[in-house]
């Protein structure tokens, strides 16, 4: 089998790592890939992930049997549609189905129409009306840019002043560009967050292992929101009873609703959840694997990822066994100093081999290869991931490995999985 992975971050490195363990894989390509993926795949950096025509041409010329789309932008750009039209197999939702992530307003309207539990909300295209609504509702309140904003278009405003500034920033200053021409304003849900990813072929839906991300930049959930500073799996907040409830009240109704809307959903559906006193509610849906959730979920998959993905594409998921290891994983994201604000690139990274010798897997997120060696090339630089029999051992193993890695002004949280450890106590 010949596989192509689209994307070049930590999620895509993890996907390539897991796909490389599938049976019958003779060759793997990554566009653009990253230095960490080079031992697994031939990385092609001269094709843009938004150039559907060139990507289809490449897949045809290289006789690709399975293409796996990592990031949200190519999905929203209709890459899967282009592959399907060319008679090629691509894992991920079509453009119409990917709107569940591409438009927060669409996602909220879908949930309201089909009675899928979520926060109450209103949608605005007029900044003045948005401000009036915020003043009437009070704080805390959540302001979301409608479109794709690389995971950064959500502001949880603790005060009325913050909320009004968020409206002005998104709608008037265009902080997130066109993504903010429309905003969703919703009630601030209270509870503990968790992520649940699921495989689906548009009919059958099989959840993966639950996980929990750490969005804030600093320990004790302080500082600005980021793309994610670390994750662990499984998340004990999602008990077996709650998992059944999420399957019945959220995952299955959502896939059915998408089918009824003429937007059959195939691929990975990501539900960002808040476990409230009234039960689980959807914060947001993503149309792809999460980052850095993938880094802790896929190492626990006890099976052939390529075959599961093909079953989703071919509509055979009901006949496919999906098993998980009864272990725990932790991913510590090592970031550049200053992230998520301004940070420097080009600092040499040392000690990755020592970290892997300690039994961790180091997934590259923002790195580049130079004559000086592997250097930093993004805000989130590496995801140091460890697996163990329990969460405490996985935490210790991940941090021991992370301590071996160094680059200028390296920053990482020291409290990943603190909620899970507190629950175990």
Secondary structure, 3 states (H helix, E strand, C coil): CEEEEEECCHHHHHHHHHHCCCCCCCEEEEEECCHHHCCCCEECCCCCCCCHHHHHHHHHHCCCCEEEECCHHHHHCCHHHHHHHCCCCEECCCHHHHHHHHCHHHHHHHHHHCCCCECCEEEECCHHHHHHHHHHHCCCEEEEECCCCCCCCEEEECCHHHHHHHHHHHHHCCCCHHHHCCEEEEECCCCEEEEEEEEECCCCEEECCCEEECCEEEHHHEEEECCCCEEEECCCCCCHHHHHHHHHHHHHHHHHHHHHCCCCCCEEEEEEEEEECCEEEEEEEECCCCCCCHHHHHHHECCCHHHHHHHHHHCCHHHCCCCECCCEEEEEEEECCCCCCCCCCCCECECHHHHHHCCCEEEECCEEEECCEEEECCCEEEEEEEEECCHHHHHHHHHHHHCCCECCCCECCCCCCHHHHHHHC
